[in-house]
Amino acid sequence: MYESRPENMHPFWMPFTANRDFKSTPRLLVSAQGMHYRDVDGNRILDGTAGLWCVPLGHAQPRLVKAVQDMVAQLDFAPTFQMGHPSAFELAERLMSYTNHRFGQVFYTNSGSEAVDTALKMALAYHRARGDGTRTRLIGRERGYHGVGFGGMSVGGIANNRKTFGSLLPGVDHLPHTHNLEKNAFTRGEPEYGAHLADELERLVALHDASTIAAVIVEPLAGSSGVLVPPKGYLKRLRELCTKHGILLIFDEVITGFGRLATPFAFDYFDVEPDLVTMAKGLTNGVVPMGAVFSKQHIYDAFMQGPAGIELFHGYTYSGHPLACAAALASLDIFEEQKVLEHARGLTEYWADAVHSLKGLPHVIDLRNLGLIAGIELAPIPGKPGARAFDAFKRAFADGILIRVTGDIIALSPPLVLEKSHIDELFGKLAQILKNLD
Ligand SMILES: Cc1ncc(COP(=O)(O)O)c(C=O)c1O
């Protein structure tokens, strides 16, 4: 049995982690069931973040566990280059129905980062396939997070994720972010102010010329940089401008896909149709890594016009892995049969009330919510950005609730199958923690 002494822990170089701090006071999870984790000391921890936003159906769903177990015994691996297996095709069909056939195809990856790089490459290759090969520029947004591949990092707009890695992709520009505490602090749902920020795309078009721009990529709701809810009308405006200028619009739905806003996708919630959509996380309930890209039929069609042979020189060994397909198919069944979206929808007002009940507590400078997401922004300790929220995270873990922090913002995104009692526990404990923070 593994013994978690700090001196044993150095070989694992942990991702997005303060390694030295963690290894001096580790937090080790050993099992999970429903809404809870259990740590190495046997403590139950209420999952306020669905792992990393990726477990909408709760942990150890028996049906999902069985689907994966059955598949590993039946077909542990099968290539999808120049051959295939039935579940990959069945899942593609199911996913397209899940979008009401507003998208034509799905391309499988293994993560959100790979989905983003795939979508960016598809956008570039799409224009080229249509004889529009000058469209090579990619537009992201400040404070955007699109994973850690070179493409996603380049269009992303979180300074710490970019600045230590030297030169990134050339030919990338960024829209301004939409976060504005002065105008929008403590808004319930979508803020009123800021739709005009989409018009900044006109400025970039004037600067670079539309004929050089391939795609705009945004998260419909920015998660990793601290739950930035889009202003009313912003995404529709962005869609109009992209259409006007022949630019593809990519929604990165890695966290918003699969019910986070109590609709299948954020594009359903905002009633805006992008050309490409990236997803991961909730696609398999986090059980087996899988990402994907949805493409509009016209994008796929553009690739099917050329000479016979491979149409897109891109793919991953594990694209459409049988275990991931089994998990995704079982997840879709559970979403449908257990009416998970309806359940989530029934909780969004209760959730919003709980989020905004924190108003007036020490250090709280903003509260934001949409669907089953919350952002709680704290005033930073002068000279120590992020320290106050990180302290809250550690205290929360010790008190039996899992929260997530980014800078001085606490982000909550629980499994969608939670009950009101879980919301009460989460916010009750959080309120006490906020009262006791330095
Ligand atoms: C919007 C968005 N895009 C991409 C990613 C990257 O996904 P992954 O960590 O699976 O590579 C994330 C991860 O949180 C994300 O939130």
The ligand as an SDF file (V2000), in Angstrom:
LIG
                    3D

 16 16  0  0  0  0  0  0  0  0999 V2000
  -12.7990   25.9400  -21.9520 C   0  0  0  0  0  0  0  0  0  0  0  0
  -11.7320   24.9100  -21.8450 C   0  0  0  0  0  0  0  0  0  0  0  0
  -11.0740   24.5210  -22.9540 N   0  0  0  0  0  0  0  0  0  0  0  0
  -10.1150   23.5870  -22.9220 C   0  0  0  0  0  0  0  0  0  0  0  0
   -9.7800   22.9910  -21.7380 C   0  0  0  0  0  0  0  0  0  0  0  0
   -8.6790   21.9500  -21.7190 C   0  0  0  0  0  0  0  0  0  0  0  0
   -9.1890   20.6980  -21.4780 O   0  0  0  0  0  0  0  0  0  0  0  0
   -8.1890   19.5180  -21.0370 P   0  0  0  0  0  0  0  0  0  0  0  0
   -7.6890   19.8600  -19.6800 O   0  0  0  0  0  0  0  0  0  0  0  0
   -9.0780   18.3000  -21.0830 O   0  0  0  0  0  0  0  0  0  0  0  0
   -7.1050   19.4540  -22.0650 O   0  0  0  0  0  0  0  0  0  0  0  0
  -10.4260   23.3330  -20.5690 C   0  0  0  0  0  0  0  0  0  0  0  0
  -10.0780   22.7260  -19.2800 C   0  0  0  0  0  0  0  0  0  0  0  0
  -10.4960   23.1200  -18.2370 O   0  0  0  0  0  0  0  0  0  0  0  0
  -11.4210   24.3390  -20.6130 C   0  0  0  0  0  0  0  0  0  0  0  0
  -12.0680   24.7500  -19.5100 O   0  0  0  0  0  0  0  0  0  0  0  0
  1  2  1  0
  2  3  1  0
  2 15  2  0
  3  4  2  0
  4  5  1  0
  5  6  1  0
  5 12  2  0
  6  7  1  0
  7  8  1  0
  8  9  2  0
  8 10  1  0
  8 11  1  0
 12 13  1  0
 12 15  1  0
 13 14  2  0
 15 16  1  0
M  END
$$$$
